[in-house]
Amino acid sequence: MSESISHSVSYSSIEKPPFAVTVIGSGNWGTTVAKVIAENTRENPLLFEPIVRMWVFEEEYQGSKLTETINKTHINTKYLPDIKLPDNLIAEPDLLKSVEFSNILIFNIPHQFLEKILSQLKGHIHPKTRAVSCLKGLRVSEENVELLSDIIQKELGIWTGCLAGANLAQEVALQKFSETTIAYPLPPDYIPGDVDATVLYTLFHRPYFHIHVIDDIAGISIAGALKNIIAISVGFVDGLNWGDNAKAAITRRGLLEMIRFGLKFFPSCKVSSFTEESAGVADLITTCSGGRNFKLAKMMATTGKSAHDVEKELLNGQSAQGLVTAKEIHELIKNRKCQEEFPLFETTYQILFHGVSIGILPYMLENKWSQSKQNFYN
């Protein structure tokens, strides 16, 4: 625990309002979430400290430090240009300073950077701090898979929920209507006044951004990660002009593989999280219609360029999470000898990393699907 926290915030008061909030991450989605939160903290001063801090990985952009530009112009000119941010949202380049007095942390970084961020934060976070992970992805080893919220919770010793939904950042930033799902079961050490569903609803809900709070962290985490693989598959199909019927078929197959994966590796997750929540089927539809993974795959199909080259050219320094997730899921299901159960995931991986023709998709699904469908329903 850092000296500043132990001296400035008492153990008995940190879990009570007003809560101070930090958003860790400042990409387009991180900045958008920070904007939403800052609007709400300003409107609810009895529940939240109005000032919201956003940790920004410092970089030079257009001749100026990005944090200085954000704090001066109230625009994240690199990752969310032309969107005015609330003046109570403060960009902070020092990670430890950004979290120093906060008791709610919102993680919103590419998941491949999580380990490094947690190593810097470890020992500096009060155990009564609460967190919400907006990260898309899973930590996958050769034999197992972990939720990113569980990793945050384990490494920092703080209770962690997650957020996922049909949320294209630009549309939310423009205040177009959308929904999202937050999974946050009450912590074991909960006492009245602590962060709960009502607090998180108030922190995130806007007239244009509707919130549903549930308790199935595994279900919405898996949906939020695996939908990116499916979006890549749909992007391939769209890039080759196979039509809407083909895109719908790939999306449906992908949804079933997501559910199958969830039940296989996290038996407690609920099918309803995939079929009824914004984090499930709604997010899948949105991601397969216009997200960065879809766009990357479509450009691969139309240009013949590699995933690496398209990612560098198209995404302005940001990452396509589906590439990492597809590779990790392949390694897991290969080592668990269950590739037959996930023909879409496996074929997408082979197209991305081994130059297999996109045209093989229908063949793979037709010949592999019968067995995997039987496994799913049995």
Secondary structure, 3 states (H helix, E strand, C coil): CCHHHHHHCCCCCCCCCCEEEEEECCCHHHHHHHHHHHHHHHHCCCCEEEEEEEECCCCEECCEEHHHHHHHHCCECCCECCCCCCCCEEEECCHHHHHCCCCEEEECCCHHHHHHHHHHHCCCCCCCCEEEECCCCEEECCCCEEEHHHHHHHHHCCEEEEEECCCCHHHHHCCCCEEEEEECCCCCCCCCCCCCHHHHHHHHCECCEEEEEECCHHHHHHHHHHHHHHHHHHHHHHHCCCCHHHHHHHHHHHHHHHHHHHHHHCCCCCHHHHHCCHHHHHHHHHHHHHCHHHHHHHHHHHHCCCHHHHHHHHCCCCCCHHHHHHHHHHHHHHHCCCHHHCHHHHHHHHHHHHCCCHHHHHHHHHHHHHHHHHHHHC
